Amino acid sequence: MLLIQTACWAGAVLAPAEAPCDVALHGVAVFDSRRAQVLPGKTVLIEGGKVLAIQDASEPFEAEQTIEGKGRLLTPGFVDTHIHLMQDFAIARDVSPERLEESRRAEYFATLAERYIGNGTTTLVDMGQSEAWLETSIGWIRDPSLGIPDLFVVGGALCSILDWDRQPPPHHVQLADAQAARAKVAAYQEFGIEHLKLYWKLEAPEMQAIVQEADERGMRLYAHIDNNIASMRDAMELGVRHFEHFFTLIPGILDLGSIRPLVLRKYGLRETRTLDEFAASMVLFFDYIRHDEFLNVEMMALLEELGASGGSISTALNVLATAAGRSRVFSSFDHFPLRSEAELPSFDQQAKERLSRAFDSMLHYLLQAHELGVTLRIGTDTRKGGEALLAELALLVEAGIPAEEVLRIATWNGARCLGIEDRSGAI
């Protein structure tokens, strides 16, 4: 498999090349991710590890090596905008290495190459890692010869200090006040980080300070907003445009703490006891909203606002599809214990059947979001990211989004939200 590590062909010249090149991919159908079009009958010329030109297959060329495409589709590499290296390198539930150990470097790289590049994903965004990892992971980013996917990191997930959050996980960074928030943004940029993650544990003063400081420094923000400390609309009013996880739309119109018991009772449940059951409950919330006239209007209004603002949201579809029994590829927010199906001890067979039907409501809102101009981008947030990404593409098609648009979501949309859409491609 030959993968082009770019989300678009913006760096390539759409004209014949005159000099011999290293490699020619002859007779391929090139997917133009910028325009969501398939261009049949092309030859892609590669020189020095980069795309030199794209020309008609009938045009003459000279190359040291020619690979016959035989009409197959050639796409840019896929972009996963929400993974966690701490999931990829975990050795047990909530147990990852305290530091990225040099002695395990070959093991780390083999994992990333097999899991992601082996499934066509060539760009990754780590949406929260331990600060003890940053020196090493930033070093990986600065060395493009390592044979791993192009990597971006956000540092730790930024949170306020909260009385009830005494022992945050290692990839959360607590900020005492607005001044500390501004200082953290400055320190991250000095360290080489250009993307930041706002977490739902942020209170208003710290969130506002981060947004202002990041805006002044030209840094990009991605917000995981749920649990009703701050709302998606609050973040949008501050200027945040990129959000994490499609299911975080739900607390944009509901107070989860008060409504959760009612929703669970409606679907014959008392509680959620595992992370898979949490994912399943998000599916049920979408169904509950869709069948309530007032809440459906509210959801559509939020999608319209997000689309009109130029906003984007990552997906995390396959985790919910797994919980609902609607995916052929197992993935979970928590991979342990090792298993091949969702851990749903509170669901009897009847409840599982209701859950599977409820998943159609989430697919309904995905299609609505796309049609209302919300920029969907892939973000798997699971230890099995490469496989899960491919499964998510199938789910987007199942939702009714045309295949060309789905490929655009997996490539161009992620690249544009990262600000790398004009980067020329490397092999």
Steps between C-alpha positions, in 0.01 A plus 500: 500500500636843408364788705528868416545685830290802427137597529484663159696531178554874544876468466485312172508653154205390285716494187753268334850485651795534265786332691525135610364429848554233764156332494196519273156375604350443157134456412347591833178679587608791720265626769504881510412557865468877468213464252378152600548372145654188350733571206538179294787417269787679675869448562656626824872577478709490816846647549705511817213365706255767386225528241655676202211505255166348409437454129275310261592132473536544122781754544859370472722483808834363615546333837746270674205287620149477361210354699194413294185613678260320265227754569511469877413797721792695643406716797701723729573352841219516755508750787394391849448819699444336839715219631694448823845345491434407861231263373728358232781431745286397800593171666185467714189699592610858581865390502739655248876555526589796723740610228563402140795269551783508246548126547146442366522742209503229232195341663313832507575571136404149388165542679427831326608374159290183522195656664477820298713498184397139442141622480565811291517760780808716456424802721414488872405754764569393858220679688659479844809332638704516819734799507774254596474368142526832321874534459514161329186535288599850386833349397315246287309781330822677411650193333301408186724201420368274776244307294200588719190703412526877498429593861353804673462533877295736718690439824268421787124553504456840668279503813422724795583396857174362638426390857362164389781426251775412746679235294480587129648255248856571382390651169297775671667831590337704779515880493455704817370818340492713183860610545617140523293419192670771295842390621431139400400603148819704464714216634343249262563718197862555606533123523377463142130422552256682270174318585322503838220298655238663723345238726155502655653553846591860408310777676424833332800714615760243394321418174472864402867563581614201292288601202626860509865402542481235228332745262775755556762235427327347196450159664211266419250387762299178527235471770354191665197667659251287692371445853355853501775697678528702181288458190590471135326832445713661774812383319366614162434849641866517605604409145564125531410322178633144530330248731566141601263203475165517326323383817607819682219673311263340751590713805473802272123469537455284814615501861636148517500477878126558532380328183716185507280303748189581295660387174636180650161411647333565165726238342466252787833567673599604850864600460807477280781296648766487229644739242327296231170561680585871513546491121170315467325765710618770258329307219180490704518874563503566125190285462329671793569844349383401153162383629436807715365784284648782709842337544524411132446867413772593750744250352439624147550859617835410657612324183398804295700730729806277484480477123445873455802576719729287285531251782632146493447196720685170520309176478578211743228308315633148516520493879127573515430264210685224685288556809184490287603182316520689172868465408703208369814637670519502879622823660446657839607794712646231728666207323550303820407236584596363159179397327330488163160650587359779715477453876128564570405323826192723554347420158282195444427384146195724466699804613775416249244487220361841601856632511573375149189673365586819690832521315308606189414824680867586539560426132203727423662791683836433336341544159316812619826646631676436169217654298491806728866572433660361815852383414518137606849358553611158612609459862492139618616537865571130537794265527399341167503829312604386152237229472242718671557778248420270210189384684397862553518567127248220446276645771505843334391339173228315693383837633438611140811708432633442145822297480698788345398724789595229748852481354518878520403482869782249560764711323439863412269587791747382762792669327315831465404502868866441586612777265711265284284486187764662280784272605662314211490124522767256610505127426 
